Amino acid sequence: MSSKKYGRPLHLEPRSSQYFAMALFVLHGMALVVATNLTIPGWMSIVLSVVVLANFYTTFNIHILGRGPNAILSMVWDNDGEWKVINGQGEELEVSLLPSSYVHQYLVVLNFLINKGGRRTAILLRDSLDPKTFRELLVRMRIEADS
């Protein structure tokens, strides 16, 4: 009989985080204010502003709206510690969790290495998951870090 690491798989289906969306608006807005007030030629200021807006658009679509092939729509952490991710195109990807992932009581950043090649990141704030699931994720992540 095989031993299971955990009692059941952990299914994560993140929803849009209002806190993350507000942080994106504020940080990108501040970057635009800085870009327009720098003492550089006007064309450079415009280029910098376009880069900031493009980054905002991309980040908002991937992490808030869950659009695009790089978006992570759901994750499953199975009993044996293996991860599976469903991306924005509906493909199931087998991934490995990287040690560079970050765990805090209000924020979890999961960095994944796709077994076929490439990387994905899931940014989860407390309002991205229901409280019970977020708490279970924190506990499992801390147990994994200790072992």
C-alpha positions as CSV (number, residue, x, y, z in Angstrom):
1,M,0.0,0.0,0.0
2,S,1.4,3.4,-1.0
3,S,1.6,6.2,1.6
4,K,0.0,9.5,0.7
5,K,1.6,12.7,1.7
6,Y,-1.8,14.5,2.2
7,G,-5.3,13.3,2.7
8,R,-6.7,14.7,-0.5
9,P,-5.6,16.8,-3.5
10,L,-5.8,20.6,-3.1
11,H,-7.8,22.2,-5.9
12,L,-7.1,25.9,-6.4
13,E,-9.3,28.0,-8.7
14,P,-8.3,31.5,-8.1
15,R,-10.7,34.4,-8.8
16,S,-9.9,38.0,-9.5
17,S,-8.3,39.8,-6.5
18,Q,-9.6,43.3,-5.8
19,Y,-6.5,44.0,-3.8
20,F,-4.2,43.0,-6.6
21,A,-6.2,45.0,-9.1
22,M,-6.0,48.1,-7.0
23,A,-2.2,47.6,-6.4
24,L,-1.7,47.3,-10.2
25,F,-3.7,50.5,-10.8
26,V,-1.8,52.4,-8.2
27,L,1.7,51.2,-9.0
28,H,1.3,51.6,-12.8
29,G,-0.4,55.0,-12.2
30,M,2.6,56.1,-10.1
31,A,5.0,54.8,-12.8
32,L,3.1,56.9,-15.4
33,V,3.4,60.0,-13.2
34,V,7.1,59.5,-12.8
35,A,7.6,58.8,-16.6
36,T,5.9,62.0,-17.6
37,N,7.8,64.1,-15.0
38,L,11.3,62.9,-15.8
39,T,13.8,65.4,-17.3
40,I,14.2,63.4,-20.5
41,P,13.2,64.2,-24.1
42,G,9.5,64.0,-24.7
43,W,9.7,61.1,-27.1
44,M,11.5,59.0,-24.4
45,S,8.8,59.9,-21.9
46,I,6.2,58.7,-24.4
47,V,8.0,55.5,-25.1
48,L,8.4,54.8,-21.3
49,S,4.7,55.6,-20.8
50,V,3.7,53.1,-23.6
51,V,5.9,50.4,-22.0
52,V,4.2,51.0,-18.6
53,L,0.7,50.8,-20.2
54,A,1.6,47.7,-22.1
55,N,2.9,46.0,-18.9
56,F,-0.3,47.0,-17.1
57,Y,-2.5,45.6,-19.9
58,T,-0.6,42.3,-20.0
59,T,-0.4,41.9,-16.2
60,F,-4.1,42.8,-15.7
61,N,-5.2,40.4,-18.5
62,I,-3.1,37.5,-17.2
63,H,-3.5,37.8,-13.4
64,I,-6.8,39.6,-12.9
65,L,-9.0,38.6,-15.9
66,G,-7.4,35.2,-16.5
67,R,-7.0,35.7,-20.3
68,G,-4.4,34.5,-22.6
69,P,-2.2,31.4,-22.9
70,N,0.0,32.4,-19.9
71,A,-3.0,32.8,-17.5
72,I,-3.4,30.1,-14.8
73,L,-7.1,29.2,-14.4
74,S,-6.7,26.4,-12.0
75,M,-4.1,24.3,-10.1
76,V,-4.2,20.9,-8.5
77,W,-1.7,19.9,-5.9
78,D,-2.2,16.1,-5.6
79,N,-1.6,13.7,-2.8
80,D,1.9,12.9,-3.8
81,G,3.0,16.6,-4.0
82,E,2.8,16.8,-7.8
83,W,1.2,19.9,-9.5
84,K,-1.0,20.2,-12.5
85,V,-2.0,23.6,-14.0
86,I,-4.8,24.5,-16.4
87,N,-3.7,27.5,-18.6
88,G,-5.8,30.1,-20.4
89,Q,-6.1,27.8,-23.4
90,G,-7.6,25.0,-21.4
91,E,-4.5,22.9,-21.6
92,E,-3.4,20.8,-18.6
93,L,0.3,21.3,-17.9
94,E,2.4,19.1,-15.7
95,V,4.6,21.5,-13.7
96,S,7.1,21.5,-10.9
97,L,7.0,24.1,-8.1
98,L,10.2,26.1,-8.0
99,P,11.9,26.9,-4.7
100,S,11.7,30.6,-5.6
101,S,8.0,30.6,-4.7
102,Y,7.0,33.0,-1.9
103,V,4.6,32.3,1.0
104,H,3.3,35.0,3.4
105,Q,0.0,35.1,5.4
106,Y,-1.5,37.5,2.9
107,L,0.3,36.6,-0.3
108,V,1.4,33.4,-2.1
109,V,3.5,33.5,-5.3
110,L,3.8,30.2,-6.9
111,N,6.5,29.9,-9.5
112,F,6.2,26.9,-11.8
113,L,8.5,25.2,-14.2
114,I,6.6,23.6,-17.0
115,N,7.9,20.1,-17.7
116,K,7.8,20.7,-21.5
117,G,9.6,24.0,-21.1
118,G,8.7,27.5,-19.9
119,R,7.6,29.1,-16.7
120,R,4.4,30.3,-15.2
121,T,3.6,32.3,-12.1
122,A,0.4,32.4,-10.0
123,I,0.0,35.3,-7.7
124,L,-2.6,34.6,-5.0
125,L,-3.8,37.2,-2.4
126,R,-6.1,36.3,0.4
127,D,-9.2,37.3,-1.6
128,S,-8.1,35.1,-4.6
129,L,-9.3,32.0,-2.8
130,D,-11.9,31.2,-0.2
131,P,-10.4,31.5,3.3
132,K,-10.4,27.7,4.0
133,T,-8.6,26.9,0.8
134,F,-6.1,29.7,1.3
135,R,-5.3,28.6,4.8
136,E,-4.9,25.0,3.6
137,L,-2.5,26.2,0.9
138,L,-0.4,28.1,3.5
139,V,-0.2,25.1,5.8
140,R,0.9,22.8,3.0
141,M,3.4,25.2,1.7
142,R,4.9,25.7,5.1
143,I,5.1,21.9,5.7
144,E,6.8,21.5,2.4
145,A,9.3,24.2,3.2
146,D,10.2,22.6,6.5
147,S,10.8,19.1,4.9
